[in-house]
Amino acid sequence: MQHQLLARNATDVLVTPCGCLGPCFDGPNAVVYPDGVWYAGLEPRDAVGLAEHLIGGAPLRAKVAGRPGAPDPDGAGPLPAPPAPE
């Protein structure tokens, strides 16, 4: 990810590591602020699209996920909670 941003001279973007965003069952995850866009199931090949979003492009639609506990886009209520560990 950092390589993609550096290649685009994106000096006003900050990427910070995080131990856990919560929905580990759906990871690897990322959140883009100030947009508040959550990503799930990221793979190394998604770095280009994610970098484009970070420098002002459109979100990487194929990997956009709902924020855990937030209403889903269809208004059907909160997203389901992750399964309980066994």
C-alpha positions in Angstrom: 0.0 0.0 0.0 2.7 2.5 1.0 4.5 1.7 -2.3 1.4 2.6 -4.3 1.0 5.9 -2.5 4.7 6.8 -2.8 4.6 6.0 -6.6 1.7 8.5 -6.9 3.5 11.2 -4.8 0.6 11.1 -2.3 2.2 13.2 0.5 -1.1 14.2 2.1 -2.3 10.7 2.9 -1.5 8.9 6.1 -1.7 5.1 6.5 -1.7 3.9 10.0 -1.6 0.3 11.2 -4.2 -1.0 13.7 -4.3 -4.2 15.7 -8.0 -4.7 15.3 -10.9 -2.8 13.7 -13.4 -5.2 15.2 -14.7 -7.4 12.3 -11.7 -9.7 12.1 -14.0 -12.4 10.7 -14.2 -10.3 7.5 -10.5 -9.2 7.3 -8.1 -8.0 6.3 -10.0 -4.7 6.8 -9.3 -1.0 6.3 -11.2 2.2 6.9 -10.8 5.4 4.9 -11.4 8.6 6.7 -12.9 11.2 6.4 -15.1 9.2 4.0 -15.9 6.5 6.6 -15.7 3.8 3.9 -15.0 0.3 5.3 -13.3 -2.3 3.3 -13.3 -6.1 3.9 -11.5 -9.1 2.5 -8.6 -7.0 1.1 -5.9 -8.7 -0.9 -2.5 -7.5 -2.1 -3.9 -6.9 -5.6 -6.4 -4.4 -4.1 -3.6 -1.9 -3.1 -3.9 -0.1 -6.4 -7.6 0.6 -6.1 -7.3 1.5 -2.4 -4.5 3.9 -3.2 -6.6 5.5 -5.9 -9.5 6.0 -3.3 -7.0 7.5 -0.8 -5.8 10.1 -3.2 -9.2 11.3 -4.2 -10.7 8.6 -6.5 -13.8 6.5 -6.1 -14.1 3.7 -3.5 -13.0 0.2 -4.5 -16.6 -0.9 -4.8 -15.9 -4.7 -5.0 -14.4 -4.5 -1.4 -16.7 -2.0 0.3 -18.3 -3.4 3.4 -20.8 -2.1 5.9 -19.5 -0.8 9.2 -20.3 -3.4 11.9 -23.5 -2.4 13.7 -24.5 0.3 11.2 -27.7 0.2 9.3 -27.3 -1.6 6.0 -27.7 0.5 2.8 -31.2 -1.1 2.2 -32.5 0.2 5.5 -33.1 -3.3 6.9 -31.5 -2.6 10.2 -28.1 -3.3 11.6 -25.8 -5.7 10.0 -25.7 -9.1 11.6 -23.2 -9.6 14.4 -20.3 -11.9 13.8 -20.8 -15.5 14.9 -19.8 -16.2 18.5 -16.6 -18.1 19.0 -17.1 -21.7 19.8 
